[in-house]
Amino acid sequence: MSIPLFCIEKISADRLTTILTLAYEGSPDTDPDIIFINDLDIPSGPEPKDPSLSIPAINEYPFLGKTTTELGAFITKFPEDWSLFHDIFLVADKQTAENDSLLLVQNLEPEETVRLAAEHANAIPIAIRVATMDIGGVQSLVDEDGIYRGGRSGGQVKKGGPAPRKQLANGN
């Protein structure tokens, strides 16, 4: 299954390619699975066989200014035989232009979002989709600036200090 990526701000193809590279390098145990969607026409032919490893030159920004709700409605129109996630997608927006993060949108009622550092943009959507993680758990681990970077410590294991108190079966 592939993760759709929409661009709703004018962000260069080179910058988006850098973000994809970071996403794939950040998840070496996960196949590249992000597909860049940059056309308002609903495809009727066969789906692309390969994920986006780089972004071709962008001449138009058809999703400029679209809301996540509009993007969610758009993605549900894709053919069912395409192996595209219809309930999870990524958005490159104004904040992406500032810090290379992407907005992950879970296209369910109610819609939920979490901002991911580029290094997590490939693996986290897949983990949520296959239910090894949930979006609430990822949201609970965002850093102070609201971006998920692998946990509140930025992926670093805290060493030293007391261990947490062990909980017994009866709660004592």
Residue frames relative to the residue before (quaternion, step in Angstrom):
aa qw qx qy qz dx dy dz
M 1.0000 0.0000 0.0000 0.0000 0.00 0.00 0.00
S 0.2664 -0.7750 0.5588 0.1270 3.53 -1.07 0.79
I 0.3833 -0.7078 0.5575 0.2031 3.52 -1.21 0.70
P 0.3402 -0.7440 0.5322 0.2180 3.62 -0.60 1.06
L 0.1185 -0.7569 0.6394 0.0647 3.56 -1.15 0.75
F 0.0945 -0.7825 0.6152 0.0163 3.55 -0.80 1.11
C 0.2263 -0.7493 0.6058 0.1425 3.56 -1.15 0.65
I 0.0801 -0.8272 0.5560 0.0122 3.60 -0.54 1.18
E 0.6816 0.3452 -0.2752 0.5835 3.57 1.32 0.32
K 0.5394 -0.5997 0.4647 0.3653 3.56 -1.22 0.34
I 0.1401 0.7622 -0.6048 0.1836 3.52 -0.16 1.40
S 0.4970 -0.6985 0.4252 0.2905 3.56 -0.78 1.00
A 0.6137 -0.5482 0.4311 0.3702 3.52 -1.26 0.52
D 0.6234 0.5438 -0.3403 0.4471 3.60 1.01 -0.75
R 0.6610 0.4993 -0.3068 0.4687 3.59 0.94 -0.87
L 0.6634 0.4947 -0.3044 0.4717 3.58 0.94 -0.85
T 0.6204 0.5299 -0.3358 0.4707 3.59 1.05 -0.71
T 0.6242 0.5264 -0.3299 0.4737 3.60 1.02 -0.79
I 0.6490 0.5106 -0.3137 0.4688 3.59 0.96 -0.85
L 0.6473 0.5071 -0.3185 0.4715 3.61 0.95 -0.83
T 0.6303 0.5337 -0.3294 0.4575 3.57 0.96 -0.85
L 0.6594 0.4935 -0.3009 0.4808 3.59 0.93 -0.88
A 0.6343 0.5393 -0.3260 0.4479 3.59 1.00 -0.84
Y 0.7105 0.4492 -0.2640 0.4730 3.58 0.88 -0.91
E 0.6407 0.5061 -0.3239 0.4780 3.59 1.07 -0.69
G 0.6640 0.5233 -0.2899 0.4486 3.57 1.13 -0.68
S 0.7669 0.2395 -0.1601 0.5734 3.59 1.24 -0.21
P 0.0517 -0.8619 0.5042 0.0170 3.58 0.59 1.16
D 0.6809 0.4797 -0.2916 0.4705 3.60 1.19 -0.44
T 0.6704 0.4473 -0.2762 0.5237 3.57 1.32 0.02
D 0.4788 -0.6650 0.4865 0.3031 3.58 -0.91 0.87
P 0.5528 -0.5732 0.4698 0.3810 3.60 -1.13 0.53
D 0.0175 0.8511 -0.5197 0.0729 3.58 -0.63 1.11
I 0.5137 0.6426 -0.4287 0.3734 3.62 1.15 0.34
I 0.1150 -0.7786 0.6154 0.0419 3.57 -0.92 0.99
F 0.3203 -0.7506 0.5506 0.1755 3.57 -0.70 1.11
I 0.1490 -0.7799 0.6058 0.0511 3.58 -0.73 1.13
N 0.1273 0.8107 -0.5575 0.1254 3.59 -0.51 1.15
D 0.6330 0.4791 -0.3393 0.5046 3.55 1.03 0.80
L 0.4008 -0.7343 0.4997 0.2247 3.58 -0.87 0.95
D 0.5788 0.5741 -0.3861 0.4317 3.59 1.22 -0.30
I 0.3935 -0.6922 0.5523 0.2469 3.54 -0.90 0.96
P 0.4078 -0.7342 0.4789 0.2554 3.60 -0.62 1.04
S 0.1987 -0.7740 0.5887 0.1221 3.52 -1.13 0.68
G 0.6373 0.5404 -0.3228 0.4446 3.55 1.22 -0.33
P 0.7527 -0.3562 0.2722 0.4822 3.53 -1.26 -0.31
E 0.5101 -0.6424 0.4748 0.3190 3.54 -1.13 0.63
P 0.5901 -0.5445 0.4353 0.4072 3.57 -1.19 0.43
K 0.4191 -0.7306 0.4864 0.2324 3.56 -0.95 0.84
D 0.7669 0.3156 -0.1739 0.5310 3.56 1.11 -0.54
P 0.4964 -0.6359 0.4918 0.3276 3.57 -1.10 0.65
S 0.6027 -0.5469 0.4316 0.3890 3.53 -1.30 0.24
L 0.1361 -0.7814 0.6058 0.0622 3.56 -0.63 1.14
S 0.7611 0.0165 -0.0386 0.6473 3.52 1.29 -0.40
I 0.4298 -0.6869 0.5298 0.2505 3.53 -1.24 0.49
P 0.3818 -0.7106 0.5332 0.2549 3.60 -0.77 0.96
A 0.7046 -0.4286 0.3293 0.4598 3.56 -1.25 0.26
I 0.2700 -0.7618 0.5711 0.1438 3.56 -0.95 0.92
N 0.1603 -0.8035 0.5699 0.0617 3.56 -0.59 1.19
E 0.7809 0.1477 -0.0658 0.6033 3.54 1.17 -0.62
Y 0.2195 -0.7331 0.6273 0.1443 3.51 -1.31 0.48
P 0.1210 -0.8605 0.4903 0.0671 3.59 0.36 1.21
F 0.7184 0.4213 -0.2544 0.4916 3.60 1.17 -0.41
L 0.2726 0.7896 -0.5034 0.2210 3.57 1.31 0.28
G 0.8556 0.1317 -0.1161 0.4870 3.56 -0.79 1.06
K 0.4565 0.6784 -0.4632 0.3418 3.63 1.22 0.04
T 0.4323 -0.6763 0.5309 0.2718 3.56 -1.19 0.58
T 0.6285 -0.5259 0.3986 0.4118 3.56 -1.23 0.30
T 0.5971 0.5542 -0.3612 0.4538 3.59 1.11 -0.58
E 0.6561 0.4960 -0.3045 0.4803 3.59 0.98 -0.83
L 0.6484 0.5033 -0.3206 0.4727 3.59 0.98 -0.79
G 0.6348 0.5350 -0.3225 0.4549 3.58 1.02 -0.78
A 0.6529 0.4926 -0.3082 0.4860 3.57 1.01 -0.80
F 0.6374 0.5377 -0.3221 0.4482 3.58 1.02 -0.80
I 0.6919 0.4978 -0.2984 0.4295 3.60 0.80 -0.97
T 0.6285 0.5458 -0.3482 0.4310 3.61 1.07 -0.56
K 0.6128 0.5634 -0.3449 0.4337 3.61 1.25 -0.24
F 0.4980 0.6516 -0.4349 0.3719 3.59 1.25 -0.17
P 0.6223 -0.5599 0.3818 0.3918 3.61 -1.08 0.62
E 0.5365 -0.6536 0.4413 0.3003 3.55 -0.98 0.88
D 0.6597 0.5128 -0.3283 0.4404 3.62 1.08 -0.57
W 0.5087 0.5861 -0.4450 0.4469 3.59 1.26 0.01
S 0.3529 -0.7358 0.5335 0.2222 3.57 -0.94 0.80
L 0.2843 0.7369 -0.5352 0.2994 3.51 0.69 1.25
F 0.4490 -0.6252 0.5474 0.3285 3.56 -1.06 0.66
H 0.2057 -0.7825 0.5770 0.1114 3.57 -0.80 0.98
D 0.7328 0.4233 -0.2291 0.4810 3.56 1.23 -0.34
I 0.7396 0.2449 -0.1911 0.5971 3.59 1.30 0.06
F 0.1476 0.7804 -0.6014 0.0871 3.56 -0.96 0.85
L 0.4074 -0.6950 0.5457 0.2309 3.55 -1.36 0.32
V 0.1498 -0.7812 0.6023 0.0670 3.54 -1.16 0.70
A 0.2137 -0.7167 0.6509 0.1305 3.53 -1.01 0.95
D 0.0383 0.8250 -0.5548 0.1005 3.56 -0.51 1.22
K 0.7978 -0.2836 0.2043 0.4913 3.58 -1.27 -0.31
Q 0.6666 0.4921 -0.3129 0.4643 3.60 0.94 -0.81
T 0.5608 0.5828 -0.3852 0.4445 3.61 1.14 -0.55
A 0.6554 0.5224 -0.3026 0.4539 3.56 0.98 -0.91
E 0.6873 0.4908 -0.2736 0.4604 3.58 1.16 -0.61
N 0.8590 0.0654 0.0224 0.5072 3.61 0.88 -0.89
D 0.5233 -0.6839 0.3824 0.3349 3.62 1.23 0.37
S 0.4632 0.6415 -0.4811 0.3774 3.61 1.14 0.47
L 0.2487 -0.7423 0.5991 0.1680 3.57 -1.27 0.38
L 0.4010 -0.6909 0.5458 0.2528 3.55 -1.14 0.64
L 0.2081 -0.7487 0.6189 0.1144 3.57 -0.81 1.05
V 0.1040 -0.7918 0.6015 0.0228 3.57 -0.82 1.04
Q 0.1820 -0.7318 0.6461 0.1183 3.54 -0.94 0.95
N 0.2692 -0.8239 0.4923 0.0796 3.51 -0.34 1.39
L 0.4073 0.6672 -0.5083 0.3614 3.55 0.62 1.18
E 0.4761 -0.6227 0.5113 0.3525 3.58 -1.26 0.04
P 0.5180 -0.3539 -0.7563 0.1854 1.60 -1.11 2.19
E 0.5743 -0.5736 0.4530 0.3687 3.56 -1.19 0.56
E 0.0709 -0.7836 0.6164 0.0320 3.56 -1.04 0.82
T 0.1149 -0.7960 0.5927 0.0446 3.55 -1.12 0.68
V 0.0201 0.7464 -0.6647 -0.0259 3.50 -1.36 0.37
R 0.3663 -0.7286 0.5375 0.2145 3.55 -1.02 0.79
L 0.1680 -0.8045 0.5683 0.0406 3.55 -0.87 1.07
A 0.4588 -0.6031 0.5683 0.3206 3.54 -1.13 0.68
A 0.6602 -0.5458 0.3381 0.3898 3.58 -1.06 0.73
E 0.6388 0.5687 -0.3266 0.4024 3.60 0.98 -0.83
H 0.7382 0.3918 -0.2124 0.5063 3.59 1.20 -0.43
A 0.4609 0.7372 -0.4099 0.2760 3.59 1.28 -0.05
N 0.6724 0.4534 -0.3074 0.4978 3.61 1.17 -0.27
A 0.7523 0.4358 -0.2337 0.4352 3.60 0.71 -1.04
I 0.6723 0.5285 -0.3230 0.4054 3.63 0.84 -0.89
P 0.6529 0.4905 -0.3527 0.4568 3.67 0.81 -0.74
I 0.6426 0.5101 -0.3276 0.4686 3.59 1.01 -0.75
A 0.6466 0.5204 -0.3206 0.4564 3.59 0.94 -0.87
I 0.6498 0.4910 -0.3185 0.4850 3.59 1.00 -0.77
R 0.6746 0.5194 -0.3025 0.4285 3.58 0.86 -0.92
V 0.7458 0.3570 -0.2188 0.5182 3.60 0.99 -0.74
A 0.4996 -0.7295 0.3570 0.3013 3.55 1.37 0.37
T 0.4014 0.6629 -0.5346 0.3371 3.59 0.95 0.76
M 0.7344 0.1392 -0.1241 0.6525 3.55 1.39 -0.18
D 0.2053 -0.7392 0.6084 0.2031 3.55 -1.27 0.18
I 0.6468 -0.5584 0.3476 0.3859 3.54 -1.16 0.58
G 0.6047 0.5601 -0.3568 0.4397 3.60 1.09 -0.63
G 0.6413 0.5204 -0.3157 0.4671 3.56 1.04 -0.76
V 0.6485 0.4945 -0.3123 0.4872 3.57 1.01 -0.79
Q 0.6345 0.5348 -0.3266 0.4525 3.59 0.97 -0.85
S 0.6670 0.5161 -0.3060 0.4417 3.58 1.02 -0.76
L 0.7186 0.4408 -0.2377 0.4826 3.59 1.23 -0.34
V 0.3914 0.7202 -0.4965 0.2856 3.60 1.19 0.26
D 0.5211 -0.6213 0.4891 0.3213 3.54 -1.21 0.57
E 0.7517 -0.4119 0.2741 0.4360 3.56 -1.31 0.13
D 0.6976 0.4531 -0.2763 0.4814 3.60 1.11 -0.57
G 0.5970 -0.6224 0.3400 0.3750 3.59 1.28 0.22
I 0.6037 0.5489 -0.3559 0.4556 3.60 1.25 0.23
Y 0.3611 -0.7082 0.5654 0.2202 3.57 -0.97 0.90
R 0.0090 -0.8060 0.5900 -0.0461 3.54 -0.78 1.13
G 0.7403 -0.3719 0.2232 0.5137 3.57 1.16 0.46
G 0.7392 -0.2972 0.1996 0.5704 3.59 1.26 0.11
R 0.6924 -0.5150 0.3123 0.3972 3.54 -1.20 0.45
S 0.6944 0.4436 -0.2877 0.4881 3.58 1.11 -0.47
G 0.5470 -0.6373 0.3927 0.3748 3.58 1.24 0.31
G 0.6938 -0.4759 0.2723 0.4669 3.55 1.14 0.59
Q 0.5674 0.5871 -0.3892 0.4264 3.59 1.28 -0.05
V 0.4037 -0.6946 0.5423 0.2460 3.56 -0.97 0.84
K 0.3659 -0.7172 0.5482 0.2265 3.55 -0.87 0.97
K 0.1183 -0.7966 0.5913 0.0413 3.57 -0.79 1.03
G 0.7513 0.3532 -0.2868 0.4780 3.52 -1.12 0.71
G 0.6676 0.4857 -0.3730 0.4233 3.53 -1.28 0.27
P 0.6450 -0.5467 0.3669 0.3879 3.55 -1.25 0.32
A 0.4991 -0.6217 0.5126 0.3187 3.52 -1.23 0.57
P 0.5654 -0.5766 0.4369 0.3963 3.60 -1.12 0.45
R 0.5767 -0.6005 0.4328 0.3457 3.54 -1.16 0.67
K 0.4392 -0.6974 0.5052 0.2561 3.55 -0.91 0.93
Q 0.2858 -0.7455 0.5803 0.1605 3.55 -0.97 0.91
L 0.3033 -0.7434 0.5701 0.1740 3.56 -0.87 0.98
A 0.7085 -0.4917 0.3105 0.3997 3.54 -1.26 0.46
N 0.7333 0.4045 -0.2471 0.4874 3.62 0.98 -0.70
G 0.6188 -0.5952 0.3201 0.4005 3.58 1.28 0.30
N 0.5959 0.5655 -0.3740 0.4305 3.63 1.23 0.07
